[in-house]
Every structure is written in C-alpha cells, then in structure tokens.
Amino acid sequence: MADIVQYKAPTSLDEAAGILRAGNVTVLAGGTDLMPQTQAGRVKFQPVLMNVRRVPELRGIAEEGGVVRIGALVTITELLESALVRERLNLLWQSCDHFASDQIRNAATVGGNLCNASPAGDTLVPLLALDATVELAAKPNGTLQRRRVPLAQFLLGPGRTCRGPAELLAAVDVPLPSAEFAGEFYKHGTRPGLDISAISIAAGAVLEGKILTRVRIAFGAVAPTPIRAPRAEAALEGRVPDEATLEAAASAALEEIHPISDVRASDWYRRELVHNMLKRVLSHAGQP
Ligand SMILES: Cc1cc2nc3c(=O)[nH]c(=O)nc-3n(C[C@H](O)[C@H](O)[C@H](O)COP(=O)(O)OP(=O)(O)OC[C@H]3O[C@@H](n4cnc5c(N)ncnc54)[C@H](O)[C@@H]3O)c2cc1C
C-alpha cells in the first residue's frame, strides 16, 4: 500500500490508455481480487493506482450484428440482471448465478475476472465455451488502438494473460449462439456459491432431432488455465447422447485435463468429478 504515490480516476478510455502508456500503473476495477492480493503481499501496487470505474466506454451490454459486447466494467450483478445474457448467453448467466455472494457480485467485474486469469475463474469457463474474444485498448503512438484476441489465446497460465502492461481490457465480445443452443454450467466447491471452484464445467449443444450438434465443452480448475475439450466435443458431435456416447466423451475429457492436488481437491478427486459430472451435465445437453 505504502508504494502508491499517485491516484488517478480517468473519465475516458483515451485518458486511461494515456495514463497506462506512461507506465508503472496498477489498474483497479472492483478490487475484489486486487485488494486481498495486495493485503496478503502476493501482489505489489505500482506507484500509480488507476481506478477505471469512471470510464464510460468500459460499461454496458449490447448486441450488434450477432455479437454481444460486454464492457470490462460490467459487474456480475449486471450480467445476472441482463435479459439478453439470461436468454441468449445462458451458460454465462448460470456461472454468475454460482458466483460468490451479493456483496462480491455487486463489485466484481467481468474484466477483473478475465485479467485475474484464475484457472477457476467462473465467467472464463462459459466464455471459452462460447468462443469469446477480448478487446484490448492501448495508445502506443499517441492514438487509441484496439486489438482483438480469442479468449483461448488471451489466457496463458495462472494469473497470466497476453495483455501488455500498457493495454486495458476494454470489452469481451461473444458471438450469439443459435437460439436452440442450450447447456449447463456446473461448479463443484465445498460451498458452491462462496467457494472458488474445485472444478467447473460449461457444456452445451443444439439437439437436432436426437442428434447433438455444435457441441461446446470447457472446464475450469483442471489445468493452468480454463480449457476447451475438443476431443470430448468430437466424441459427441453428430451423435445420439446415449450412455455409450456419454461414457466415450467423459473418457476423452480425462485425456484433456491436467488437474493438480491443492487445498480444494486432490487430482484424483478432480478427475472423478470431471468424469461423473460431465456425464450428468451432458445428459441434459441441448435441452432447454
Ligand atoms: C469473497 C470472494 C469470493 C469470490 N468468489 C468468486 C467466485 O465465486 N468466482 C470467481 O470467479 N471469482 C471469485 N472471486 C474473485 C473475484 O471476485 C473475481 O475474480 C472478480 O471478477 C474480479 O473483478 P474485480 O473487478 O474485482 O477485479 P480487480 O480486483 O479490480 O482486478 C483484478 C485484476 O485485473 C486487473 N484489471 C481489472 N480490470 C482490468 C481492465 N479493464 N484492464 C486491465 N486490467 C484489469 C487488475 O489490475 C487486477 O490485476 C471472489 C473474491 C472474493 C474476495
């Protein structure tokens, strides 16, 4: 704490990117990760603390051209209150419904959840399944520039992303899945609302007749970042979700995960959870 020498509260994205360009800045959004991390000594404040909560360009949820743009400052509560998110990005909505307590949900932002890059970050798992892209803004030559990175490439490891020190996460873009796409988010923790996940699963598909199509599966807390499960997806795509198919998908998923043992669960228990809970979640896949 003692290392902060300047506090900045920009009121535009341009101004925020300019402050970041000057260097030595810690970005503050809801503070629900940053404050406990700095108090525990795991993260050190930079000399400039920049509170981005007054930047209007980082707010709002809007659909345009089949893509839902969610501003980095959108809170978990705002995601839960959005009819668009509830109806069309229901996997993301479900993850917010499993997220912490009301007090944390009111402050915690989607941008903070993404930049914190926890392997167990709850919104990351459905956003991966939904093929989200993040938008990063910076002013490298004095003019505001933006680049888009698929979420799967943005996340590099626990607490690590490809965001440069002069870049601000501006928004996350989510292509609308087809209206028939349906799925389920599952989170296992000792107290599911209040605990960080021991594992989480986001799985969805479109049921065409009895056949599963457009299958998407992502896992949290079973690898250094949340991951997609392409082999499990392939084991289901174009198939009837009978017992043999679900077992094949659950077995394929076990080849894709690399869980560790920690205070929340052993690697053995995480593998058991993935195998058994994926089958349960998939037995509802495609059904609204
Ligand atoms: C009691 C408690 C319960 C929790 N439960 C859950 C849970 O159930 N699920 C879950 O996933 N998480 C949980 N968390 C973690 C935390 O609430 C989330 O990760 C939250 O989304 C972080 O958002 P924030 O706005 O508070 O981020 P902050 O703490 O403000 O920032 C987090 C990090 O991201 C950076 N950052 C933030 N915004 C930007 C931006 N726009 N551009 C660049 N960098 C940025 C900050 O510099 C910091 O490094 C919990 C935390 C607490 C304290």
The ligand as an ORCA input file, in Angstrom:
! r2SCAN-3c Opt
* xyz 0 1
  C     -15.024    -13.480     -1.034
  C     -14.691    -13.626     -2.505
  C     -15.393    -14.551     -3.255
  C     -15.094    -14.720     -4.607
  N     -15.801    -15.642     -5.313
  C     -15.521    -15.820     -6.620
  C     -16.261    -16.773     -7.382
  O     -17.206    -17.415     -6.897
  N     -15.893    -16.949     -8.682
  C     -14.876    -16.255     -9.259
  O     -14.586    -16.454    -10.442
  N     -14.177    -15.324     -8.573
  C     -14.470    -15.098     -7.267
  N     -13.755    -14.159     -6.555
  C     -12.682    -13.408     -7.220
  C     -13.102    -12.010     -7.774
  O     -14.268    -11.532     -7.162
  C     -13.317    -12.053     -9.300
  O     -12.181    -12.538     -9.991
  C     -13.733    -10.675     -9.866
  O     -14.387    -10.837    -11.125
  C     -12.567     -9.703    -10.074
  O     -13.079     -8.491    -10.602
  P     -12.721     -7.067     -9.966
  O     -13.444     -6.061    -10.767
  O     -12.959     -7.061     -8.506
  O     -11.160     -7.047    -10.274
  P      -9.990     -6.242     -9.544
  O      -9.706     -6.865     -8.231
  O     -10.238     -4.777     -9.573
  O      -8.813     -6.575    -10.585
  C      -8.356     -7.902    -10.777
  C      -7.112     -7.857    -11.686
  O      -7.469     -7.466    -13.007
  C      -6.835     -6.226    -13.364
  N      -7.873     -5.486    -14.105
  C      -9.154     -5.292    -13.728
  N      -9.846     -4.692    -14.724
  C      -8.980     -4.505    -15.732
  C      -9.090     -3.940    -17.054
  N     -10.255     -3.457    -17.525
  N      -7.996     -3.918    -17.849
  C      -6.825     -4.399    -17.389
  N      -6.650     -4.955    -16.168
  C      -7.718     -5.002    -15.355
  C      -6.393     -5.593    -12.054
  O      -5.248     -4.778    -12.240
  C      -6.077     -6.845    -11.222
  O      -4.808     -7.345    -11.566
  C     -14.052    -13.953     -5.209
  C     -13.356    -12.996     -4.448
  C     -13.670    -12.828     -3.114
  C     -12.913    -11.799     -2.318
*
